[in-house]
Amino acid sequence: METLKDVKIGRTVRVVKVEGAGAIRRRIMDMGITKGVEIYVRKVAPLGDPIEITVRGYELSLRKQDAQMIMVE
C-alpha cells in the first residue's frame, strides 16, 4: 500500500488508514486527515520535506515523517 510520502505532485488520493499511536496520530486526525478524505498533493520542497497538501479545502504542510503514517489509494 502507498503512503502519502510516496505520492507524486499533482495527484489526488484518498486516505485508507492513519497509522501511528498516541499524540502523533491524534494530531494528524485533528488536522482533518481521516479515513476516506481526499488529499491533493500541491508541492514538495526541494529536499523533499515538507510536503504541501490540500485537504478539506485548506492548505497544510506535513513533514515526511508524518506523511509516512498516512496510507492512501
C-alpha positions in Angstrom: 0.0 0.0 0.0 1.2 3.5 -0.8 1.9 6.2 1.8 1.3 9.9 1.3 5.0 10.4 1.3 5.3 8.5 -2.0 2.5 10.3 -3.9 3.7 12.5 -6.8 2.9 16.2 -7.2 -0.5 16.9 -8.8 -2.2 13.7 -7.7 -5.4 13.4 -5.7 -5.6 10.4 -3.3 -8.0 9.0 -0.7 -6.9 8.2 2.8 -7.3 4.5 3.7 -5.7 4.4 7.1 -3.8 6.6 9.6 -1.1 4.6 11.3 0.8 5.5 14.4 -0.3 5.9 18.0 -0.9 8.4 20.7 -0.4 12.1 20.3 1.0 12.0 16.8 -1.9 10.1 15.4 -4.4 12.3 17.2 -2.6 15.5 15.8 -2.8 14.2 12.3 -6.5 13.4 12.7 -7.2 16.8 14.3 -5.8 18.4 11.1 -8.7 16.8 9.2 -6.8 13.8 7.8 -9.2 11.0 8.5 -10.2 7.8 6.7 -12.0 8.4 3.4 -10.9 12.1 2.9 -9.4 13.2 -0.4 -5.9 14.8 -0.4 -4.4 16.8 -3.3 -0.6 16.9 -3.3 0.3 20.5 -4.2 4.1 20.8 -3.8 7.1 19.1 -2.3 10.1 21.1 -1.0 13.4 20.7 -2.9 14.8 18.4 -0.3 11.5 16.5 0.0 10.5 17.9 3.4 7.8 19.3 4.0 5.0 18.2 1.7 2.3 20.8 0.9 -1.2 19.3 0.5 -4.8 20.5 0.2 -7.3 18.7 2.5 -10.9 19.7 3.2 -10.4 23.0 1.4 -7.4 24.3 3.2 -3.6 24.1 2.6 -1.4 22.1 5.0 2.3 21.3 5.2 3.4 17.9 6.6 6.8 16.5 7.4 7.8 13.4 5.6 7.8 11.5 8.9 4.1 12.3 9.4 3.2 11.7 5.8 4.7 8.2 6.0 2.0 7.3 8.6 -0.9 8.1 6.2 -1.8 5.1 3.9 -3.6 6.2 0.7 -5.0 4.7 -2.5 
